[in-house]
């Protein structure tokens, strides 16, 4: 009886092994997971074409929540990107998608940019490049003490932006960013005229700290060298000057519109 029981159990085990083997040869394999889309480390300009602003407008719908539909964010933590160059916007999106740019509110953008292709990034950049940048007001309060005593804050920023400080190795900002802060799309120097004061100050402080997660530090190090000698007061002054900086033609156009409306 004992032997019969052993053989019975052994028979069940053999049958079970056979069933498993049979199942393994007949059950359809599980479908493969969809391919993982690798986030681009950089925009490969040779494999993309110039951005399509019309296509970019549709692709930029999600951007409106933080940057506003026309790129003129009203919240200082989110930069104004209206009028920014296509190349600069595309590159920054690529850096955020690949995890190379993590400062500020970059983390909030990750879910929105990781699924984009380099061409999508160029299209979105092209759309915002066609939008007109707004501007805020510069601080005209007077400095009470220190080396800039009796100067207005925006005047300190204006002096540094337009003339730099050769004695301390600070170049004039307009050399790269232009007299109205419009930037230079060739080397992707950004449009900074009209940018939020708090955002500019935060970026200058990040450059001054000298730490970045970007693999290619070339652009970062240019600004790190410029920002390093700046005092906290000078950073505030530059930031407020840039917040109010815009093309004077904007004022002329606005005045013309107001006059026409009055008549």
C-alpha positions as CSV (number, residue, x, y, z in Angstrom):
1,X,0.0,0.0,0.0
2,X,2.8,2.3,0.9
3,X,4.6,1.6,-2.4
4,X,1.4,2.1,-4.3
5,X,1.0,5.5,-2.7
6,X,4.6,6.5,-3.5
7,X,4.2,5.4,-7.1
8,X,0.9,7.3,-7.3
9,X,2.5,10.5,-6.1
10,X,5.4,10.1,-8.5
11,X,3.0,9.5,-11.3
12,X,1.2,12.8,-10.5
13,X,4.6,14.6,-10.4
14,X,5.6,13.2,-13.8
15,X,2.2,14.2,-15.2
16,X,2.5,17.7,-13.8
17,X,6.0,18.2,-15.3
18,X,4.7,16.9,-18.6
19,X,1.8,19.4,-18.5
20,X,4.1,22.3,-17.7
21,X,6.4,21.3,-20.6
22,X,3.5,21.0,-22.9
23,X,2.1,24.4,-21.8
24,X,5.5,26.0,-22.4
25,X,5.5,24.8,-26.0
26,X,1.9,25.8,-26.8
27,X,1.0,28.9,-24.8
28,X,1.5,32.1,-26.9
29,X,4.3,34.3,-25.6
30,X,3.5,37.5,-23.9
31,X,3.7,40.5,-26.2
32,X,6.9,42.6,-26.0
33,X,6.7,45.9,-24.2
34,X,6.6,48.9,-26.5
35,X,10.0,50.3,-27.3
36,X,11.3,52.8,-24.9
37,X,11.7,56.2,-26.4
38,X,15.1,57.6,-25.4
39,X,15.1,61.2,-24.4
40,X,17.4,63.2,-26.8
41,X,20.6,64.4,-25.2
42,X,20.9,67.2,-27.7
43,X,19.1,68.4,-30.8
44,X,20.7,66.8,-33.8
45,X,20.3,69.8,-36.1
46,X,21.4,67.7,-39.1
47,X,18.4,65.3,-38.7
48,X,15.8,68.0,-38.2
49,X,14.5,70.8,-40.4
50,X,13.6,74.4,-39.5
51,X,10.7,74.5,-37.0
52,X,7.2,74.9,-38.3
53,X,5.5,77.5,-36.1
54,X,2.0,76.5,-37.1
55,X,2.6,72.8,-36.2
56,X,4.4,74.1,-33.0
57,X,1.3,76.0,-31.9
58,X,-0.7,72.8,-31.7
59,X,2.2,70.9,-30.0
60,X,2.6,73.8,-27.5
61,X,-0.9,73.5,-26.1
62,X,0.3,72.0,-22.8
63,X,2.9,74.8,-22.4
64,X,0.1,77.3,-21.9
65,X,-0.7,76.2,-18.3
66,X,2.6,77.6,-17.0
67,X,3.9,79.9,-19.8
68,X,0.6,81.2,-21.1
69,X,-0.6,80.6,-24.6
70,X,1.6,83.3,-26.1
71,X,4.6,82.5,-23.9
72,X,4.2,85.6,-21.7
73,X,4.0,83.9,-18.3
74,X,2.5,86.0,-15.5
75,X,4.1,83.8,-12.8
76,X,7.7,84.8,-12.1
77,X,8.9,81.2,-11.5
78,X,7.9,80.3,-15.1
79,X,10.0,82.3,-17.6
80,X,8.6,84.4,-20.4
81,X,9.5,82.5,-23.6
82,X,7.7,84.6,-26.1
83,X,10.2,86.0,-28.6
84,X,12.8,83.4,-27.5
85,X,14.8,81.9,-30.3
86,X,13.8,78.5,-31.7
87,X,17.3,77.0,-31.1
88,X,17.4,78.1,-27.5
89,X,14.0,76.8,-26.6
90,X,14.6,73.5,-28.4
91,X,18.0,73.0,-26.7
92,X,16.6,73.7,-23.2
93,X,13.7,71.3,-23.8
94,X,16.2,68.6,-24.8
95,X,18.3,69.3,-21.7
96,X,15.3,68.9,-19.4
97,X,14.1,65.8,-21.2
98,X,17.5,64.1,-20.7
99,X,17.8,65.2,-17.1
100,X,20.7,67.5,-17.7
101,X,18.8,70.6,-16.6
102,X,17.1,70.2,-13.2
103,X,17.2,73.7,-11.8
104,X,14.2,75.9,-11.0
105,X,10.9,74.5,-12.1
106,X,12.5,72.2,-14.7
107,X,11.1,69.1,-12.9
108,X,7.5,70.3,-13.8
109,X,8.4,70.1,-17.5
110,X,9.8,66.6,-17.5
111,X,6.4,64.8,-18.2
112,X,5.6,67.2,-21.0
113,X,9.0,67.0,-22.9
114,X,10.1,63.4,-22.5
115,X,7.8,62.2,-25.2
116,X,8.7,64.9,-27.7
117,X,11.0,64.3,-30.7
118,X,13.7,66.8,-31.6
119,X,11.6,68.0,-34.4
120,X,8.7,68.6,-32.0
121,X,11.0,70.7,-29.9
122,X,12.1,72.8,-32.9
123,X,8.4,73.3,-33.9
124,X,7.5,74.5,-30.5
125,X,10.5,76.7,-30.4
126,X,9.5,78.2,-33.8
127,X,6.0,79.0,-32.5
128,X,7.2,80.9,-29.4
129,X,9.8,82.6,-31.5
130,X,7.0,84.2,-33.5
131,X,5.3,85.6,-30.3
132,X,5.9,89.1,-29.1
133,X,7.6,89.3,-25.7
134,X,6.1,91.5,-23.1
135,X,8.0,93.3,-20.3
136,X,7.4,94.4,-16.7
137,X,8.6,97.5,-14.8
138,X,12.1,98.1,-13.5
139,X,12.7,99.2,-9.9
140,X,13.4,102.9,-9.7
141,X,13.9,103.1,-6.0
142,X,17.1,104.8,-4.7
143,X,19.9,102.8,-3.1
144,X,20.4,104.2,0.4
145,X,24.0,103.1,1.1
146,X,27.1,101.4,-0.3
147,X,29.1,101.9,-3.5
148,X,25.9,102.7,-5.4
149,X,24.5,105.1,-2.9
150,X,21.9,107.5,-4.5
151,X,21.6,105.5,-7.7
152,X,18.4,103.9,-8.7
153,X,18.4,100.1,-8.8
154,X,17.6,99.9,-12.5
155,X,20.5,102.4,-13.2
156,X,23.0,100.0,-11.6
157,X,21.7,97.2,-13.8
158,X,21.8,99.5,-16.9
159,X,25.4,100.4,-16.2
160,X,26.5,96.8,-16.0
161,X,24.3,95.6,-18.9
162,X,25.5,98.3,-21.3
163,X,29.1,98.9,-20.1
164,X,30.1,96.0,-17.8
165,X,32.9,96.5,-15.3
166,X,36.3,96.0,-17.0
167,X,38.2,96.4,-13.7
168,X,36.5,93.3,-12.4
169,X,36.4,91.4,-15.7
170,X,32.7,91.8,-16.2
171,X,31.8,92.2,-19.9
172,X,28.8,94.3,-21.1
173,X,25.8,92.0,-21.3
174,X,24.7,93.6,-24.5
175,X,27.7,92.2,-26.3
176,X,25.9,88.8,-26.4
177,X,22.3,89.6,-25.7
178,X,22.0,92.8,-27.7
179,X,21.0,96.4,-26.7
180,X,17.3,95.4,-26.2
181,X,18.0,92.0,-24.8
182,X,16.7,90.2,-27.9
183,X,19.6,87.7,-27.8
184,X,21.4,86.1,-30.7
185,X,19.8,83.0,-32.2
186,X,23.1,81.9,-33.9
187,X,25.0,80.8,-30.9
188,X,21.7,80.5,-29.0
189,X,22.3,83.4,-26.6
190,X,18.8,83.8,-25.2
191,X,16.3,86.7,-25.4
192,X,16.3,88.2,-21.9
193,X,14.7,91.5,-22.3
194,X,11.4,91.7,-20.3
195,X,12.2,88.6,-18.4
196,X,10.8,88.2,-14.8
197,X,13.1,89.8,-12.2
198,X,12.9,86.8,-9.9
199,X,13.7,84.3,-12.7
200,X,16.7,86.3,-13.9
201,X,18.0,86.6,-10.3
202,X,17.6,82.9,-9.7
203,X,19.5,82.1,-13.0
204,X,22.3,84.4,-12.2
205,X,22.7,82.9,-8.7
206,X,22.8,79.4,-10.3
207,X,25.5,80.5,-12.7
208,X,27.4,82.1,-9.8
209,X,27.3,78.9,-7.8
210,X,29.0,77.2,-10.7
211,X,27.4,73.8,-10.5
212,X,25.5,72.2,-13.4
213,X,24.4,68.8,-14.5
214,X,24.9,69.6,-18.2
215,X,27.3,67.4,-20.0
216,X,28.5,70.2,-22.3
217,X,29.3,73.0,-19.9
218,X,30.5,75.5,-22.6
219,X,27.5,77.8,-22.5
220,X,27.1,77.5,-18.8
221,X,30.7,78.3,-18.1
222,X,30.5,81.5,-20.1
223,X,27.8,82.8,-17.9
224,X,29.4,81.4,-14.7
225,X,32.5,83.4,-15.4
226,X,30.4,86.6,-16.0
227,X,28.2,86.1,-12.9
228,X,31.0,85.1,-10.5
229,X,32.1,88.7,-9.5
230,X,28.6,90.1,-9.2
231,X,27.4,91.2,-5.7
232,X,23.9,90.3,-4.5
233,X,22.9,93.9,-5.0
234,X,24.2,93.9,-8.6
235,X,22.3,90.7,-9.4
236,X,19.1,92.3,-8.1
237,X,19.8,95.5,-10.1
238,X,20.5,93.6,-13.3
239,X,17.4,91.5,-12.8
240,X,15.1,94.4,-12.4
241,X,16.7,96.3,-15.3
242,X,16.1,93.3,-17.6
243,X,12.5,93.0,-16.4
244,X,11.8,96.5,-17.8
245,X,14.0,96.2,-20.9
246,X,12.3,96.2,-24.2
247,X,12.5,97.7,-27.6
248,X,11.5,101.4,-27.6
249,X,9.5,100.8,-30.7
250,X,7.1,98.9,-28.5
251,X,6.3,102.1,-26.7
252,X,5.9,104.0,-30.0
253,X,3.5,101.4,-31.3
254,X,1.5,101.4,-28.0
255,X,1.3,105.2,-28.1
256,X,0.1,105.1,-31.7
257,X,-2.6,102.5,-30.8
258,X,-3.8,104.6,-27.9
259,X,-4.0,107.7,-30.0
260,X,-5.9,105.9,-32.7
261,X,-8.3,104.5,-30.1
262,X,-8.9,108.0,-28.7
263,X,-10.0,109.3,-32.0
